[in-house]
Amino acid sequence: MIVTSEERPCEREHDGEVIATLQLPEGLTGDLKINLAMLDGCKGAETAAKARQGDDRTYYGRPLGPTMANYQQGWRDYTCSLTVSNHQGGPRLTGHLH
């Protein structure tokens, strides 16, 4: 199943909001290493974004980036996003993050 991202206005319901766009380092050797590098790279942006929200909601970080096949072709960009759901069909954001 392929899921594509699409830009949506923050005033309408949406799954997540981009909080950072970063680049993976060279030399990673597999999907697990890529995923761990993205999780680690997103930590700072995620912590800062969560701290700015000032409400009692639970927020979840979601890194989105290349698979090993894409990485081997030179794709290094990845995106850090924040959402209010940790499962499909869960709550959605209804406005801008702070």
N, C-alpha and C positions, 0 to 999 in steps of 0.2 A: 504494500500500500504506500503510495507516494502522497505526501501531504505538502502542499506549497503554502508559503506565507504570502499574505497580501496586506498592503497598507490599509488601515482603517482609521477614520476620524476617532479621536479619543473620546468624543462626546457620545458615541454609540458604543454598545457592548463590544468588548474585544477580549481576546485570551491573554495577551501580555503586552508589555511595553518595553521597547529597547532601552537599556540603560548604559550600554557601552559597546563599542566595536573595537576589537583587538586583533592581534596577529599571533599565530602560533609560531614557536621557534622551529628552527631547522632540526633535522635529525630524529624526529619521532618515528617509532618503529611499530606501528599497529594502532588499531582503533581504540584499544584500552588506553594507551599512552596519550592519544589525541584527546579522548574524553577527560582524562585526569588533568591534562594541561589546560583544557578549557574551564573545567570546574575551578581549578586553582587560580587561573587568570581572572575569573569573574568575581572572586571572593571580595575584593576591595570595593568594586562598584556595587555589588549586591548589599554589602554591609551598610554602605553610605546611603543607598536608595531606601533600604528598609528603615533606617534611622530617621529619614526625612518625612516618613508618612504620617506619624503622629496620631495613629488610630489604633484600635485594638484588633485589627485584622492580621491574619497570618499570611505572610508573603513567601513565595517560592521562587528561587532562581532557576532559570532555564538557559543553559548555553546552547547555541545552535551553530553548527559549523560542519566542516568537511568530514567525510569518511576517509579511510586510508587511501582508497582509490583516487579520490579528488586531491588529497594531500600530495600524493606521488606525482600528480600533474601540476603541482605548484600552487594550489589553493591554500592560502594561509589565513585569510580573514575569517573571523568568527564573531558572533553577536551574543551579548549577554542580555537576557530579558528577565522581567519580573512579572509574576502572575499571582492570582489569589486562589488558584486551584492546583491540587496535586493529582487530579485525575480527569479523564475525559468526561465532558458533560457537567463539570463542576461549576462553581461560581465564576463570574467573569468581571473584569474591570468595567466600570461605567463612566470613567472620567480620567483626566490626566493624573499621573503620579506626581507627587511633590518633589 
